[in-house]
Amino acid sequence: MLRAPAADSNKDVILEVLRRFATAGKKVFEVGSGTGQHVSHFAKSIPDATFQPSEVNGRSLHSIVAYLDHNQFQNVRIPLFIDAAKRFDQWALPGDFGPHMVDIVLSINMLHICSQAAVEGLFESADQLLNETSGILMTYGPYAEDGHISPQSNIAFHASLKAQDPEYGLKDIKCLERIAGRSNLRLSEKIPVPKNNFILVFSR
C-alpha cells in the first residue's frame, strides 16, 4: 500500500465538508483516488454512503485495491481505470454509477497536476455523472485567485510544477468557474482550509 503524508494531513479537513453532502444512500465518485487513503478514510467514517474510486495510474490502482482488501469495506466498489482527459463516452462504468446517477463527484489534489484536457474532462464528466438537480462536484487543492498566487510557498510550488510540465500548475478559480458554467455547474462554496488550500463546491 502506498502512503502519501499529504493525504494523512488533509483527510479530516476534507471529511468534515464531505459529511455535509454524503448522507445515507448517497453515491460518491472519486476521480483521481491516488493511494486510496482518502477513500478508505471516508468510507470508514461515512458507512452509509457508497464510494466508487478511480485512477489513471497503475501503481495507484494497485494501492487502492490493497487498502480495500485490508479493510474489507462493504461500501467501496472496485477501483476503475479512468482517464479524465478521455471523453466521457469512453469511460467504462458500472450500471449503477452511470449518467446522472451520482450525487457527489470528488477530486482531491488533481487539478494542479493534470493536463488542461483532464481539467475540462473532470467538469464535463461531472455534468454527465451527477444528478441533474442536486449533484455536486467537490475539489480540494491549492489555487490561484484572479491571477494571483499566495503565499510564497505556493508560488514556488506553482513554478516547480510548471517546470515538470507546462500544463501543470495552480489553476485559477475564475477559470474553473467559466469551465464549470459550460458544464451546468456553478461555484457555490469556496472554503479556505489549512496549508493555503481551498475546498471548492460546484453545484447545479
C-alpha positions as CSV (number, residue, x, y, z in Angstrom):
1,M,0.0,0.0,0.0
2,L,1.3,3.4,-1.0
3,R,1.2,6.2,1.6
4,A,1.2,9.9,1.0
5,P,1.8,12.2,4.0
6,A,-0.4,14.9,2.5
7,A,-3.3,12.6,2.4
8,D,-3.0,11.9,6.1
9,S,-2.8,15.6,6.9
10,N,-5.8,16.7,4.9
11,K,-8.2,13.8,5.1
12,D,-10.1,15.0,8.2
13,V,-10.5,18.6,6.8
14,I,-12.0,17.2,3.6
15,L,-14.1,14.7,5.5
16,E,-15.7,17.5,7.6
17,V,-17.1,19.1,4.4
18,L,-17.9,15.9,2.7
19,R,-20.1,14.7,5.6
20,R,-22.5,17.6,4.8
21,F,-23.3,16.1,1.4
22,A,-22.5,12.3,1.6
23,T,-25.5,11.4,3.7
24,A,-27.1,8.0,3.9
25,G,-27.7,6.4,0.5
26,K,-25.6,8.9,-1.5
27,K,-23.1,7.8,-4.2
28,V,-19.7,9.3,-4.3
29,F,-17.5,9.0,-7.5
30,E,-13.8,9.9,-6.8
31,V,-11.8,10.9,-9.8
32,G,-8.1,10.5,-9.2
33,S,-8.1,8.5,-6.0
34,G,-4.4,8.4,-5.6
35,T,-3.1,6.0,-3.0
36,G,-6.5,5.0,-1.7
37,Q,-6.0,6.6,1.7
38,H,-8.8,9.2,1.2
39,V,-11.5,6.8,0.0
40,S,-10.6,4.4,2.8
41,H,-10.9,7.1,5.4
42,F,-14.1,8.5,4.0
43,A,-15.7,5.0,3.6
44,K,-14.9,4.1,7.2
45,S,-16.3,7.4,8.5
46,I,-19.4,7.5,6.3
47,P,-20.5,3.9,6.1
48,D,-24.0,4.7,4.8
49,A,-22.6,6.2,1.5
50,T,-21.3,4.2,-1.4
51,F,-17.9,5.1,-2.9
52,Q,-16.5,4.5,-6.4
53,P,-12.8,5.2,-6.6
54,S,-10.9,5.6,-9.9
55,E,-7.4,6.3,-11.1
56,V,-5.3,6.5,-14.3
57,N,-2.0,5.4,-12.6
58,G,-1.4,1.7,-12.4
59,R,0.6,1.7,-9.2
60,S,-2.1,3.8,-7.5
61,L,-4.8,1.4,-8.7
62,H,-2.9,-1.5,-7.0
63,S,-2.5,0.5,-3.9
64,I,-6.3,1.3,-3.7
65,V,-7.1,-2.4,-4.1
66,A,-4.6,-3.2,-1.3
67,Y,-6.4,-0.7,1.0
68,L,-9.8,-2.1,0.2
69,D,-8.6,-5.7,0.7
70,H,-7.1,-4.8,4.0
71,N,-10.2,-3.1,5.3
72,Q,-12.8,-5.3,3.7
73,F,-15.2,-2.4,3.0
74,Q,-18.8,-3.2,2.1
75,N,-19.4,0.4,0.7
76,V,-16.5,0.8,-1.7
77,R,-16.5,-0.5,-5.2
78,I,-13.5,-2.0,-7.1
79,P,-11.5,1.0,-8.4
80,L,-11.9,1.8,-12.1
81,F,-9.2,2.8,-14.6
82,I,-10.4,6.3,-15.6
83,D,-8.5,8.9,-17.7
84,A,-10.3,12.2,-17.1
85,A,-8.8,13.6,-20.3
86,K,-10.8,11.0,-22.3
87,R,-14.3,11.6,-23.5
88,F,-17.0,10.5,-21.0
89,D,-18.5,8.1,-23.5
90,Q,-15.1,6.2,-23.4
91,W,-15.4,5.6,-19.7
92,A,-16.3,2.0,-18.6
93,L,-18.8,2.5,-15.7
94,P,-20.8,0.1,-13.6
95,G,-24.5,0.1,-14.3
96,D,-25.5,1.9,-11.1
97,F,-22.9,4.6,-11.4
98,G,-24.0,5.7,-14.9
99,P,-25.2,9.0,-16.2
100,H,-27.0,11.2,-13.7
101,M,-26.9,8.5,-11.0
102,V,-24.1,10.1,-8.9
103,D,-24.6,12.5,-6.0
104,I,-21.0,13.7,-5.5
105,V,-18.0,13.8,-7.8
106,L,-14.9,14.2,-5.7
107,S,-11.4,15.3,-6.9
108,I,-8.6,15.8,-4.4
109,N,-5.2,17.4,-5.3
110,M,-5.6,16.6,-9.0
111,L,-6.2,19.8,-10.9
112,H,-2.7,21.2,-10.4
113,I,-1.0,18.1,-11.7
114,C,-3.0,17.3,-14.8
115,S,-3.5,18.5,-18.4
116,Q,-6.0,21.1,-19.4
117,A,-7.9,18.3,-21.2
118,A,-8.2,16.5,-17.9
119,V,-9.4,19.7,-16.1
120,E,-12.1,20.2,-18.7
121,G,-12.8,16.5,-18.7
122,L,-13.4,16.5,-14.9
123,F,-16.2,19.1,-15.3
124,E,-17.7,17.6,-18.4
125,S,-17.8,14.2,-16.9
126,A,-19.3,15.6,-13.6
127,D,-22.1,17.1,-15.7
128,Q,-22.8,13.7,-17.2
129,L,-22.5,11.7,-13.9
130,L,-24.2,14.0,-11.5
131,N,-27.9,14.0,-10.5
132,E,-29.4,16.7,-12.7
133,T,-30.9,18.7,-9.9
134,S,-28.9,18.1,-6.7
135,G,-25.4,16.8,-7.7
136,I,-22.2,18.5,-6.6
137,L,-18.6,18.5,-7.7
138,M,-16.2,19.0,-4.8
139,T,-12.5,19.7,-5.4
140,Y,-9.6,20.2,-3.0
141,G,-6.2,21.7,-3.5
142,P,-4.2,25.0,-4.0
143,Y,-5.5,27.5,-6.5
144,A,-4.7,30.9,-7.9
145,E,-7.3,33.7,-7.4
146,D,-7.8,36.4,-10.0
147,G,-4.4,35.6,-11.5
148,H,-2.7,35.9,-8.1
149,I,-0.9,33.1,-6.2
150,S,0.0,33.3,-2.5
151,P,1.9,32.8,-0.2
152,Q,5.4,32.3,-1.4
153,S,5.3,28.6,-0.8
154,N,2.5,28.3,-3.4
155,I,4.4,30.5,-5.8
156,A,7.4,28.2,-5.6
157,F,5.2,25.1,-5.9
158,H,3.5,26.5,-9.0
159,A,6.9,27.2,-10.6
160,S,8.1,23.7,-9.8
161,L,5.0,22.1,-11.4
162,K,5.4,24.3,-14.5
163,A,9.0,23.1,-14.8
164,Q,7.7,19.5,-14.8
165,D,5.0,20.1,-17.4
166,P,3.8,23.5,-18.8
167,E,0.2,22.3,-18.4
168,Y,0.7,21.7,-14.7
169,G,0.4,24.4,-12.1
170,L,-2.2,26.1,-9.8
171,K,-5.4,26.7,-11.7
172,D,-7.2,30.0,-11.3
173,I,-10.6,29.7,-9.6
174,K,-12.2,32.2,-12.1
175,C,-11.1,30.0,-15.0
176,L,-12.6,27.0,-13.2
177,E,-15.8,28.9,-12.8
178,R,-16.0,29.5,-16.5
179,I,-15.4,25.8,-17.3
180,A,-18.0,24.8,-14.7
181,G,-20.5,27.1,-16.3
182,R,-20.2,25.3,-19.6
183,S,-21.0,22.1,-17.7
184,N,-24.1,23.3,-16.0
185,L,-22.3,23.8,-12.7
186,R,-21.7,26.9,-10.6
187,L,-19.3,27.7,-7.8
188,S,-21.5,27.7,-4.7
189,E,-18.8,27.5,-1.9
190,K,-15.2,28.4,-1.6
191,I,-13.9,27.1,1.7
192,P,-10.4,28.1,2.9
193,V,-8.7,25.2,4.7
194,P,-5.2,24.8,6.3
195,K,-2.0,24.9,4.3
196,N,-3.2,27.6,1.9
197,N,-5.7,25.3,0.1
198,F,-9.4,25.6,-0.7
199,I,-12.3,23.2,-1.0
200,L,-14.5,24.3,-3.9
201,V,-18.1,23.1,-4.2
202,F,-19.7,23.3,-7.6
203,S,-23.4,22.7,-7.6
204,R,-26.3,22.6,-10.1
